[in-house]
Amino acid sequence: MKNSVKKQGSQLWTMIVQKLKAVFLLVWGKIKNFFKKLFSAAFWIDIGKRLKHFFSPKRIAHNIVHYDWKKWAHKNLNWYGLGRFAWIVTRTVLLVGISFLILYPFIVKAIVSLMSINDIADNTVMFIPREGSTYFIQRALYNMSYWSSLLQTAFLSLLVALIQLFISAVVGYGFARFKFKGKNFLFFLVILSLIIPSQTIVIPLYNRFSLMGILDTIWPVVLLSMCGLGLKNGLYIYLMRQFFRGMPKELEQSAYVDGAGPLRTFISIMLPNAFNMMITVFLFSFTWQWTDTTYNSMLMPKVNILSNTILKVASGVDDALQAQALNDTATLWVVLPLLIVFLFAQRYFIQSIERSGLVE
């Protein structure tokens, strides 16, 4: 029996690793193809030809002359058409406005990172650098030890994300499908962990791990993740529970009829169907661990990861404007890898949100 459970657990871990490896290779392939196409001359030549054709005077004149204006007037020059036009304008303004509010900080940080010291000190320079320089980029990358910090951050975030994904899937499935004493109370504690801010428990955690002698290592974060108490772990458990609850019970009943046990059903039936939600949980966990400053700065302040090194990027700089420019540049470079990951993994995220609404 023990050998069977151990074998199934090994199969579960192998399947998760293979799935994540496949997603990583897929995303990495798309990233390479994207940049390969972006920096190829043929790509820009094709874009130029398309734009030239689209804006050619002959094409525009032909479309104006041969367009069915009577049909357009009958369809749009009425109250219904005016209302539709007003809704299109309102929707466009809202979308553009919201997008601008979201993108504006990134645009400003990108512009500041390309300014020179003289541009920063010149009050007449607003958005377009007058001289332009990569000084702040080079200085920020050097002060942060960016590339070594990037590798260590990626390793830590990947490790924590895998652990939290495994724990959340197992615990979420237990809450969704099994009945046991204290189930509602335990789930209440999970929800309570979402409400209580992490800042309120970081001091007791610091004292406990200090007594254990594992501060300034990655073990505090790893142990918290293994116990289901990591950063935002309650949210991941809740997401997996809701997803498993929405899956038809007939899938499990069919597996039980075929002789599969609960563990075999979980590995062979439930996890493959929950792949998209698992990708979402993995992305959430990876992102929050990447950008966390609460646990990282308190429990392992000396570990060389980006959330720690960014705090020291402007050390030794007396000028407030230059210090702010260094902080803006460093923030942009910390977030940039996450933007690239989300750019190519958003399809799985959207699919998981759509499928999380399934009901029996």
C-alpha positions as CSV (number, residue, x, y, z in Angstrom):
1,M,0.0,0.0,0.0
2,K,2.8,2.4,0.9
3,N,4.6,1.6,-2.3
4,S,1.4,2.2,-4.3
5,V,0.9,5.6,-2.6
6,K,4.6,6.5,-3.1
7,K,4.4,5.5,-6.8
8,Q,1.3,7.6,-7.4
9,G,2.8,10.5,-5.6
10,S,5.9,10.2,-7.9
11,Q,3.7,10.0,-10.9
12,L,1.8,13.2,-9.8
13,W,5.1,15.1,-9.3
14,T,6.4,13.9,-12.7
15,M,3.2,14.9,-14.5
16,I,3.3,18.4,-12.9
17,V,6.9,18.9,-13.8
18,Q,6.3,17.7,-17.4
19,K,3.3,20.1,-17.8
20,L,5.2,23.1,-16.5
21,K,8.2,22.2,-18.6
22,A,6.0,22.0,-21.7
23,V,4.4,25.4,-20.9
24,F,7.9,26.9,-20.3
25,L,9.2,25.6,-23.6
26,L,6.2,26.8,-25.4
27,V,6.4,30.3,-23.9
28,W,10.2,30.4,-24.4
29,G,9.7,29.4,-28.1
30,K,7.1,32.1,-28.6
31,I,9.4,34.7,-27.0
32,K,12.4,33.7,-29.2
33,N,10.2,33.7,-32.3
34,F,8.7,37.1,-31.4
35,F,12.1,38.8,-30.9
36,K,13.6,37.0,-33.9
37,K,10.7,38.4,-36.1
38,L,10.9,41.8,-34.4
39,F,14.6,42.3,-35.3
40,S,14.4,40.9,-38.8
41,A,14.5,43.3,-41.8
42,A,11.8,41.3,-43.7
43,F,9.3,41.9,-40.9
44,W,9.7,45.7,-41.1
45,I,9.7,45.6,-44.9
46,D,6.4,43.7,-44.8
47,I,4.9,46.2,-42.3
48,G,6.0,49.1,-44.5
49,K,4.3,47.5,-47.6
50,R,1.1,46.9,-45.7
51,L,1.0,50.5,-44.4
52,K,1.8,51.9,-47.8
53,H,-1.0,49.8,-49.3
54,F,-3.5,50.7,-46.6
55,F,-2.9,54.5,-46.8
56,S,-2.5,54.7,-50.6
57,P,-4.5,57.5,-52.1
58,K,-5.9,55.3,-54.9
59,R,-7.3,52.7,-52.4
60,I,-8.8,55.4,-50.2
61,A,-10.4,57.2,-53.2
62,H,-11.7,53.9,-54.5
63,N,-13.4,53.0,-51.2
64,I,-15.0,56.4,-50.9
65,V,-16.4,56.3,-54.5
66,H,-17.7,52.7,-54.4
67,Y,-19.0,52.7,-50.8
68,D,-22.8,52.2,-50.5
69,W,-23.6,55.6,-48.7
70,K,-27.4,55.1,-49.0
71,K,-27.2,51.9,-47.0
72,W,-24.9,53.5,-44.4
73,A,-27.3,56.5,-44.0
74,H,-30.3,54.2,-43.6
75,K,-28.5,52.2,-41.0
76,N,-26.9,55.0,-39.0
77,L,-28.8,58.2,-39.5
78,N,-31.6,57.3,-37.0
79,W,-32.0,57.2,-33.2
80,Y,-30.7,53.6,-33.0
81,G,-27.6,54.4,-35.0
82,L,-26.9,57.6,-33.0
83,G,-27.3,55.6,-29.8
84,R,-24.9,52.9,-31.0
85,F,-22.4,55.6,-32.1
86,A,-22.6,57.3,-28.7
87,W,-22.0,53.9,-26.9
88,I,-19.0,53.2,-29.2
89,V,-17.5,56.6,-28.4
90,T,-18.2,56.2,-24.6
91,R,-16.7,52.7,-24.6
92,T,-13.6,53.9,-26.5
93,V,-13.1,56.8,-24.2
94,L,-13.4,54.6,-21.1
95,L,-11.1,51.9,-22.5
96,V,-8.5,54.4,-23.6
97,G,-8.7,56.3,-20.4
98,I,-8.3,53.2,-18.2
99,S,-5.5,51.9,-20.4
100,F,-3.7,55.2,-20.1
101,L,-4.0,55.3,-16.3
102,I,-2.5,51.8,-16.2
103,L,0.2,52.3,-18.7
104,Y,1.2,55.9,-17.7
105,P,3.5,54.9,-14.8
106,F,5.4,52.4,-17.0
107,I,5.7,55.0,-19.8
108,V,7.0,57.6,-17.5
109,K,9.5,55.2,-15.9
110,A,10.7,54.1,-19.4
111,I,11.2,57.7,-20.5
112,V,13.1,58.6,-17.2
113,S,15.4,55.6,-17.6
114,L,16.5,57.0,-21.0
115,M,17.3,60.5,-19.7
116,S,20.7,61.9,-19.0
117,I,21.7,63.6,-15.7
118,N,21.3,67.0,-17.4
119,D,17.8,66.0,-18.6
120,I,16.8,65.1,-15.1
121,A,18.1,68.5,-13.7
122,D,16.5,70.5,-16.5
123,N,13.0,71.6,-15.6
124,T,12.1,72.3,-19.2
125,V,12.5,68.6,-20.1
126,M,9.2,66.9,-19.5
127,F,8.6,63.7,-21.6
128,I,11.1,63.7,-24.4
129,P,14.8,63.5,-23.4
130,R,16.8,66.3,-24.9
131,E,20.2,64.5,-24.7
132,G,19.2,60.9,-24.0
133,S,21.5,58.4,-22.2
134,T,21.6,54.9,-20.8
135,Y,23.4,56.1,-17.7
136,F,20.6,55.3,-15.3
137,I,20.0,51.9,-16.8
138,Q,23.6,50.9,-16.5
139,R,23.9,52.4,-13.0
140,A,20.7,50.6,-11.8
141,L,21.7,47.3,-13.2
142,Y,25.2,47.6,-11.6
143,N,23.9,48.6,-8.2
144,M,21.3,45.8,-8.2
145,S,23.8,43.1,-9.4
146,Y,20.8,42.6,-11.8
147,W,21.7,39.4,-13.6
148,S,22.8,37.4,-10.6
149,S,19.8,38.7,-8.6
150,L,17.5,37.8,-11.6
151,L,18.7,34.2,-11.6
152,Q,18.3,33.8,-7.8
153,T,14.9,35.5,-7.9
154,A,13.7,33.3,-10.7
155,F,14.9,30.1,-8.9
156,L,13.2,31.2,-5.6
157,S,10.0,32.2,-7.2
158,L,9.8,29.0,-9.3
159,L,10.5,26.8,-6.3
160,V,7.9,28.6,-4.1
161,A,5.3,28.6,-7.0
162,L,5.7,24.9,-7.5
163,I,5.3,24.1,-3.8
164,Q,2.3,26.4,-3.4
165,L,0.7,24.9,-6.6
166,F,1.1,21.4,-5.2
167,I,-0.2,22.2,-1.7
168,S,-3.1,24.3,-3.1
169,A,-4.2,21.6,-5.5
170,V,-4.2,18.9,-2.8
171,V,-5.9,21.0,-0.1
172,G,-8.4,22.5,-2.5
173,Y,-9.4,19.1,-3.8
174,G,-9.9,17.9,-0.3
175,F,-12.1,20.8,0.6
176,A,-14.1,20.4,-2.6
177,R,-14.8,16.7,-2.6
178,F,-14.3,15.1,0.8
179,K,-16.5,15.4,3.9
180,F,-14.8,15.3,7.3
181,K,-15.2,16.7,10.8
182,G,-14.1,20.3,11.1
183,K,-14.1,20.9,7.3
184,N,-16.0,24.2,7.5
185,F,-13.9,25.4,10.4
186,L,-10.7,24.7,8.6
187,F,-11.9,26.4,5.5
188,F,-12.9,29.4,7.6
189,L,-9.3,29.5,8.8
190,V,-8.2,29.5,5.1
191,I,-10.5,32.4,4.4
192,L,-9.2,34.1,7.6
193,S,-5.7,33.9,6.3
194,L,-6.9,36.1,3.3
195,I,-8.2,38.8,5.6
196,I,-5.3,39.0,8.1
197,P,-2.5,41.2,6.6
198,S,0.9,39.5,6.4
199,Q,2.4,42.5,8.2
200,T,0.6,41.5,11.4
201,I,2.3,38.1,11.6
202,V,5.7,38.9,10.2
203,I,7.2,39.8,13.7
204,P,6.1,36.4,15.3
205,L,7.4,34.6,12.2
206,Y,10.7,36.5,12.5
207,N,11.1,35.5,16.2
208,R,10.2,31.9,15.5
209,F,12.6,31.5,12.5
210,S,15.3,33.4,14.4
211,L,15.1,30.8,17.2
212,M,15.4,28.1,14.5
213,G,18.5,29.8,13.1
214,I,17.3,29.9,9.5
215,L,17.0,33.6,8.9
216,D,18.7,35.1,5.8
217,T,18.1,31.9,3.9
218,I,15.3,30.8,1.6
219,W,14.1,28.2,4.1
220,P,11.5,30.4,5.9
221,V,9.6,31.1,2.7
222,V,9.9,27.5,1.6
223,L,8.7,26.1,4.9
224,L,5.7,28.6,5.0
225,S,4.8,27.4,1.4
226,M,5.0,23.7,2.4
227,C,2.7,24.3,5.3
228,G,0.1,26.2,3.2
229,L,0.9,29.5,5.0
230,G,2.9,31.2,2.3
231,L,2.2,34.5,0.7
232,K,-1.4,34.5,-0.6
233,N,-1.6,30.7,-0.1
234,G,-5.2,31.0,1.1
235,L,-6.3,32.6,-2.1
236,Y,-4.7,29.7,-4.2
237,I,-6.5,27.1,-2.0
238,Y,-9.8,29.0,-2.5
239,L,-9.3,29.1,-6.3
240,M,-8.5,25.4,-6.6
241,R,-11.4,24.5,-4.3
242,Q,-13.9,26.5,-6.4
243,F,-12.6,25.0,-9.6
244,F,-12.8,21.4,-8.4
245,R,-16.3,22.1,-7.0
246,G,-17.4,23.3,-10.4
247,M,-16.2,20.1,-12.1
248,P,-18.9,17.4,-12.7
249,K,-18.9,14.6,-10.2
250,E,-19.7,12.1,-12.9
251,L,-16.0,12.2,-13.9
252,E,-15.0,10.9,-10.5
253,Q,-17.9,8.4,-10.3
254,S,-16.8,7.0,-13.6
255,A,-13.3,6.6,-12.4
256,Y,-14.5,4.9,-9.2
257,V,-16.6,2.5,-11.3
258,D,-13.4,1.6,-13.2
259,G,-11.7,0.7,-10.0
260,A,-9.6,3.8,-9.4
261,G,-9.1,5.1,-5.9
262,P,-9.3,8.7,-4.7
263,L,-5.6,9.4,-5.2
264,R,-5.6,7.8,-8.7
265,T,-8.7,9.8,-9.6
266,F,-7.1,13.0,-8.4
267,I,-3.9,12.4,-10.4
268,S,-5.4,11.0,-13.6
269,I,-8.8,12.7,-13.9
270,M,-9.0,15.9,-11.9
271,L,-5.5,17.4,-12.3
272,P,-5.4,17.2,-16.1
273,N,-8.7,19.0,-16.3
274,A,-7.5,21.6,-13.9
275,F,-4.4,22.4,-15.9
276,N,-5.4,25.9,-16.9
277,M,-6.4,26.9,-13.3
278,M,-3.1,25.4,-12.1
279,I,-1.3,27.7,-14.6
280,T,-3.2,30.7,-13.2
281,V,-2.3,29.7,-9.6
282,F,1.3,29.2,-10.7
283,L,1.5,32.6,-12.3
284,F,-0.1,34.3,-9.3
285,S,2.3,32.7,-6.9
286,F,5.3,33.3,-9.1
287,T,4.4,37.0,-9.5
288,W,3.7,37.7,-5.9
289,Q,6.8,36.0,-4.7
290,W,8.9,37.9,-7.3
291,T,7.6,41.3,-6.1
292,D,7.1,40.6,-2.4
293,T,8.8,43.0,0.0
294,T,7.2,41.9,3.3
295,Y,8.5,38.4,3.9
296,N,11.6,38.8,1.7
297,S,12.9,42.0,3.5
298,M,12.1,40.7,7.0
299,L,13.0,37.0,6.8
300,M,15.8,37.0,4.3
301,P,17.1,40.6,3.9
302,K,20.6,39.5,2.9
303,V,19.6,37.1,0.2
304,N,20.5,38.5,-3.2
305,I,17.1,38.8,-4.9
306,L,15.6,41.7,-6.8
307,S,13.0,42.7,-4.1
308,N,16.0,43.2,-1.7
309,T,18.6,44.7,-4.1
310,I,16.1,47.3,-5.4
311,L,15.9,48.8,-1.9
312,K,19.6,49.7,-2.2
313,V,19.8,50.8,-5.8
314,A,20.0,54.5,-4.9
315,S,22.3,54.1,-1.9
316,G,25.1,56.7,-2.0
317,V,23.2,59.1,-4.3
318,D,22.7,62.5,-2.7
319,D,20.7,64.1,-5.4
320,A,17.0,63.4,-4.9
321,L,16.1,63.5,-8.6
322,Q,18.8,61.1,-9.6
323,A,17.8,58.8,-6.8
324,Q,14.2,58.8,-8.0
325,A,15.4,58.2,-11.5
326,L,17.4,55.2,-10.4
327,N,14.4,53.8,-8.4
328,D,12.1,54.2,-11.5
329,T,14.6,52.5,-13.7
330,A,15.1,49.6,-11.3
331,T,11.4,49.1,-10.9
332,L,11.0,48.9,-14.6
333,W,13.6,46.2,-14.9
334,V,12.2,44.2,-12.0
335,V,8.7,44.2,-13.6
336,L,10.0,43.6,-17.2
337,P,10.5,39.8,-16.9
338,L,7.0,39.4,-15.5
339,L,5.5,41.4,-18.3
340,I,7.2,39.2,-20.9
341,V,5.9,36.0,-19.1
342,F,2.3,37.3,-18.9
343,L,2.5,38.5,-22.5
344,F,3.0,34.9,-23.7
345,A,1.0,33.0,-20.9
346,Q,-2.1,35.1,-20.9
347,R,-4.0,32.6,-23.0
348,Y,-3.9,30.0,-20.2
349,F,-4.9,32.7,-17.7
350,I,-8.0,33.7,-19.7
351,Q,-9.0,30.0,-20.3
352,S,-8.8,29.3,-16.6
353,I,-11.0,32.2,-15.7
354,E,-13.6,31.0,-18.3
355,R,-13.5,27.4,-17.1
356,S,-13.7,28.4,-13.5
357,G,-17.3,29.3,-14.1
358,L,-18.3,25.7,-15.0
359,V,-21.2,24.2,-13.0
360,E,-22.8,20.9,-13.0
